[in-house]
Amino acid sequence: MNYVSTRGLAPECGFADVLLSGLAPDGGLYMPSAWPRAGAVPAAYVDAAFHILKPFADGFSDEELKEDIHAAYAAFDDARIAPLVEIAPNRYLLELFHGPTLAFKDLAMQVLGRMFARALAKRGGRVTVLAATSGDTGSAAIAALGGLPNIDVFVMHPKGRVSDVQRRQMTTSQHANVHNVALEGSFDDAQALVRALFADTVFAASVNLTAVNSINFARIAAQCVYYFTATGELGRPATFVVPTGNFGDVFAGEAAMRMGLAVEKLLVATNANDIMARALNEGVYAAGRVQQTLSPSMDIQVASNFERALFEASGRDAAYVRDAMAKQPIVLPSPVRAALAQRYGAFRVDDGETLAAIARVHAETGRLIDPHTAVGVAAAEHVRSEGPVVVLSTAHPAKFPDAVRRAAGQIPALPPGLSGLFDRPEKLDVLAADLGLVRGYIAARVPASWT
């Protein structure tokens, strides 16, 4: 399988190039040249993951892919990997937090990290991995890539805008190849710096820059899997409600649909940073000022993966996407808006509704949920369907103890894997959101032989 850029000016390439480069050289996002058909998908999660990933991962033998998948999920604390839990008649939580960093990013990152290391070993050389994170991608990247040879990992998180648990999951890593930056700005500032560093082609080439954010298509491919396994367990199409920031997790649902999965609807659930709710409901994609909320991983006003949805909704018109992404705001043409509406709905949820959803789920089921899941639960109240409604439960409540305590009067206990987290020393540097400063910081820490 070959891959193309959403902006149409990059040459087609194979999976290893997509995996190791992350962003296309024309600034676009990689997409498969054609979507494979999934056919009958096995019920067991690891078997389903192999079945889904195999057509995408050319250059990996069946044995290599199976080995990486089995190793990726071996340490998850639930053998089902992504268990489906009924909380009310026809209402479900899809628990995606049973990996090492207690967030849905582990479902893809644990696989991607192993495939990344394998592809790099085959190709030779070294790489610099750069990740902007709103809270969870950074720790998942560190858990997957920390300590690996020939890789330096730079993670930028917005200073003061992630939870204490999220921050410490990143900054207490003692791996020498991990570098944490607390950026004085928002996640959008961090994401803009990632794109700017890639656009500096001389610098990017000098340090072999690559990305593991959801701009990397391998993340999208791996996240398709739980849509298939959940639907298979239910035995009928569902409405999936997806807490949404950077649009990667919900676009994985569209990818699954394009591979043949029957889905009733994908419901985008945003917090006050509602750029995607406004775009889908009003037809105008316009970034606003990032607002701090109780669901910080969704405090995003530039949803990178929406570019992929625009590419598909426009009939893969790369010229349109290229022109649209150069503008702000983007006024969606009627045909594009109609195509998006066939798959997506959207609702905005504020902090008050988030707290109320946590309290309600706890009162009715005895379960504690994190504020991002609560945004999904609150949005799901708007669904009028006799079929199953599945909220993607994207993080463990222990990652956000303050919000959970405010709503439910309880502080969720840290799982055993995070015991002692608050006793470990932190290692991070604070930087202004300045391209020159960040570029210099990276250049000073990569081996001299790279430049």
N, C-alpha and C positions, 0 to 999 in steps of 0.2 A: 504494500500500500504506500502511495505517495501522499505528501501533505502540501497544502497550498496556504498562502497567506491571505487573510481577510482583506488585505489592501492591494493584492494582486501584482506587486512589483518585485517580489522575491522569487527566486527559482524554486521549483518543487524539490522536495527532499525526502529522505527516509526517516524512519522512526528514531534512530540513534541521534540524528541531527536535531530533531524536534526535542527529544529528551534532554540533550546536553546543551542546547542553546536557549530554550525557553521561549524567547521572543524572536519573531522573524526580523531579518535585517531591514525591512522597509517600515518597521514599527508596528506591523500588524500581528495578529495572533494566528498560530497554525491551526488548520482544520484538515481532516481527512479529505482527500480528493473526491471520495464517495463514501457514503455510510454503509458499512457491512450490515447484513441481516443477521440478527441473533439466533433466530430459530428457537428450538426447545432449549431452555436454560436449566441446568441441574439445580436441585434444591439446596444442597450443601454450599455454604458460602464460598469456601476455597475453590470448589469445583466450578461454581458460577463465575468466580473471578477469572479463572483460567479460560473459561469458555468465552467470556466477554473480551478479555485483553488480547487473546491470541491473534485475531485478525489485525489488530493495530500494531502489534509488537514484532514487526519483521526484523530479522537479524538476531532474534532470540530463539533458541531451540525450545521444543516443548519441555524438555527436562530442565533447562535453565529457568524458564518462566514458572514452572511448577515449584521448583526449589525456592525461588524468590517469594512467591505467593505464600507458600506454607510457612516459610521463616517469618514473613511479615506479620502473620496473624497468630503465630504460636503463643505469644505472650499476652494476648487479649484475655481479659478476666471473665469473659463469657464465651463458651464454646460456640455459641450461635453467631458470634461476631457482631451482628446487627440485629438484636432481638426485637420483635414486634410485640408490644404490650397493649392490651385493650384497657382503656380507662373509662369507657362508657359504651353503650351500644353503638356499634359502627364507628367508634372514635378510638384512634390508636396513637401511641407514641412509637416511633422508630428510633430506638436507642443507639446512637452513634458515638458513644463516649466510653467505650470499653477498652480503648487502647492505652498506650503508656502515658499520654499527656491528657487524657480524659476529654478529648474533643474530636469532632468528626474529621478533622484534618488527618488524624492518624490512619483512617481507612485508606486514604490514597498515599500519604507520605511514607508510610512504612514500606509499601511496595515500591514507590518511586525511588526511595533512597537506595534500595538494594539493586534495582535495575540500573540506576544512575552509576553506582560503583562498578557494576559489571561492565556496562558500556564503556566507562572510562578506562577500565583495565584493558579492554580489548583495543581501544584506540590509542592508549598511552597518553602521557602528558599530565598536566594538572589543570584544575579549574578553580575559579572563584565563584562561589554561590552567593548571590545577593537576594535577600528576602525582606520585603516590607511587610509588616504584620500589624493587624489591629488587635492582636492578642493571642491567637491560637496557632497561626501558621508558623511563627517563629519557634515556639517550643517543639512543635511537631517536626520541623526541619532539623532542629538540634538533636532531637531524639533519634532521627533517622540517619543523620550525617556526622554527628559529633564523633571525633576520634578516627574517622576514616582517613586512609592515606591519600595524599595528592589532592586534597580538597580543603580550601579555607571557606568558612561559612561566616558571612556578615549579615546580622539581623538588625533591622531598624524598627523600633516601636515608638509610638508617640508618647513622650514623657508625660506621666501623670494621667494617662487616658486608658490604661489597662488595669485590671484588678491586681491586688498584691500577689495572689497566687499565680496569675498569668505571668507577671513580671519575674517572679522568683523561679518559675519553671525554666525561664530562659537564662537569667543572670546567675544562677547557682551552678550552671554547667562548668565543670573544671577542665573540659577538653581544650587543649592548646590551640586547636584549629577553629574555635568558636569565638567570635567577636560580637559583642552586644553594644548597640548604640541606642541611647534614649534620645530621640530627636525632639527638639523644641518646636513642636508643630503638631499637625494632625496626621492621621493615616494617609490622607490624600496627598499631603506634602511628601511623605515617605515614598508613596507610590510614584509621584511625579519625579522624584529623584532617581528612582530605579529606571524609569523610561529615559530620563536625560542621560544617565550613565551608559545605557545601551546605545543611545543615539550618538554618543561620543565614540565613534567606531575605532579610533586609534587607541584610546584608553581601553575600551572593551576587549579589543584583540590582544592588547599587551598583557592583560591579566586573565585572559580566557574567561570572560564574564558569562555567567549563566544565571537563570532564575528558577525558583521552585514554587513561586506563587501559583495561584490558579490560572495565571496566564500560560503556564506550561500545560500543553494538552494532555500529557500523561496523567495529570491530576484529574482532569475531566473524565478520561476513559475509566480510571479506577473508581470514580464516584458513581458511575452509571450502575455499578453492580447492585447496590442496595435497593435501587428502584425495582430491579428485576426480582430479587429474592423476596422483597416485601409483597409484590404483586403475586408472585407464585404461591406464597403462603396464604394469602387472602383468597386466591382462586378466582378473582374478578378484578376489573379495573378500579382504581382508586383515585380520589383527589388527594394530591400531595401538597401539604402546606409547608413552605420552606422559609425559615428565617433567613433574611437576605441582606447581604452587604455588598460584596463584590460580584455577585451574580453567578459565581462559578458552580455552587452547589445546585442551584435551581436549573442552570443550563445543562448540567449533567442529566437532569430529568428530560429535557428536550432531546438530548443526544440519545437517551434510551428510547424515546418515542420514535426517533428517526431510524433506530435499529429494529423497530417493529413492536415495541412494548405498547400495549393498550393502556392509556391513562385518561381518566376523565378530564382532569384539569391540573395545571400547576399554579398554585396560589402563592404569589410573592408576598411575604409578610415583612414589612419594614418597621423600624422605629421612627423617631422624629426626623431622622435623616432619610427622607422619603423620596429621593430622586426617582427611584424605580416605580413607586406607586403613582407619582405624578406623570411619569413618562407613559406608563401603560394605561392610565385612566384618562389623561388629558391630552396625550399625544405630543408633549414637549419634554425633551430631556434637557434639563437645566440644573447645573450644580449650584447649590447654595452654600451657606456657611455651615461647617461641620458643628453639630451640637453634641455635647457630652450627655450620655444617657445611662440608664442602668444596664443596657445591653451593649457594652463598648465594642465588641467585635463587629458590630454592625454600624458603627459610627463612621460612615463612609458616604461621600457625596459624588464620587466618580467610580462607577461600577464597571471595572475593566471588561468583564466578560459579556457585558451587553453588546459589545462589538460583534461577538460571535452570533448572538441572536439576530442582530441587524443584518449580518451577512446572509443568514438563512432566510430571514423574512423578506429580503430584497431579491430573492432568487439567485443568491450568490453573486450579486453585482458588486464586484470589488471596487469599481470606479465610484459607485454611489457611497460605499462605506468609506473609502479614502476621503471623499469630499465631505461627508457627514462628520467624520471624526476630526476634521480640521476646523469645525465650526463650534460655536457655543452661543446660544443653545441650539439643539437639534430639533427642528420641527419635523415630526414623522409624517411622511406622505401617507395618504389614505390607504393605498395597497399594503404598505409595510405595517401600518397600524392594525389593519384588518388581519393580516397574517399572524401578527403577534397575539391578537385577541383570540385566535383559534386555540392557542395553547395556554395562554397566561391570563390570570386575573391578579389583582393586587389590593392590599389593604394596609393602611398606616395604623400603628398602635403606639400610644403614648406611654409614658412611665407609669401613670396611674392605672391604666388598663393592664400593664405588665404586672404590677404588684397584685392587682386583683386576681389575675389569672393564676399566679403562684398560690395565693391564698385559697382560691376556689379548688384547684386540683388537690391541694393538701387536705382541705376539709372533706372533700368527696371521696378521695382514694387513699389518703395517708401518705401519698408520695410527695417528695420534694422535687421541684424542677428548677432549672436555672432560668435567668431572665430572658435569654435568647429563645429558649423553648417556649417560655411564657408568651413571647410576642407571637409565636406561631399558634399557640393555643387560643389566644385572644382573637387572632385573625380567623381561625377556624370557626368561630362562632357565627361568622357571616356566611358560611357555606350552607346552602340549602340543597342537600343531596340525600337520597335514600341509600346511596352506596357508601362504601367505607371512606372515611376521611383520615389520612395519616399525617400527623405532624412530625417533621424531622426534629428529633430531640438532639441538639447539636453539641451540648456540653454537659458535664457533670455539675450538679448544683454546688459542690464544694469549691469550685473555681470562683464562685461569686457569693461568698458567705454573707456579705453585708446586705445585699438585695434580698436574699432568701430570708434572712433574719427579720428584716423590716416587714416582709409580707406574711411570713408563716410563724414568726416567733421562735424559730429554731435555727441554730447554726449547723449546717450539715458537716459531718465528720470527714476529714481528709481520708481517702482510701489508703491502705497500707503502703502502696507504691510511692506516696508523697509524704510519708512520715518523716519528720525531721526537716521538712522543706524550709521552715522558718528559722532553723538553727544553722543553716549553711551560709557561708560567706557569699556575697554577691560580687560579680565582676561585670562592670559596664562603664561606658564613657558617654558623656552628655555632649551633643553637638547641636549647633544651630542648623536649621534647614537650609543649608547653603551648599550648592553643587561643588564648589571648589574645596570646601572643608571636607565633605564626605569623600570626594575623589582622592584628596591627599591622605585622608585617614586610611583608606583601603590600600593605596600605593605604598604607604609606609609599613604595612603589615604583611604584605605578600612577600614570598621569597625574592631576593634581589635578582635571581636568575630569570625571573619571569619577564622583567621589563627591559 
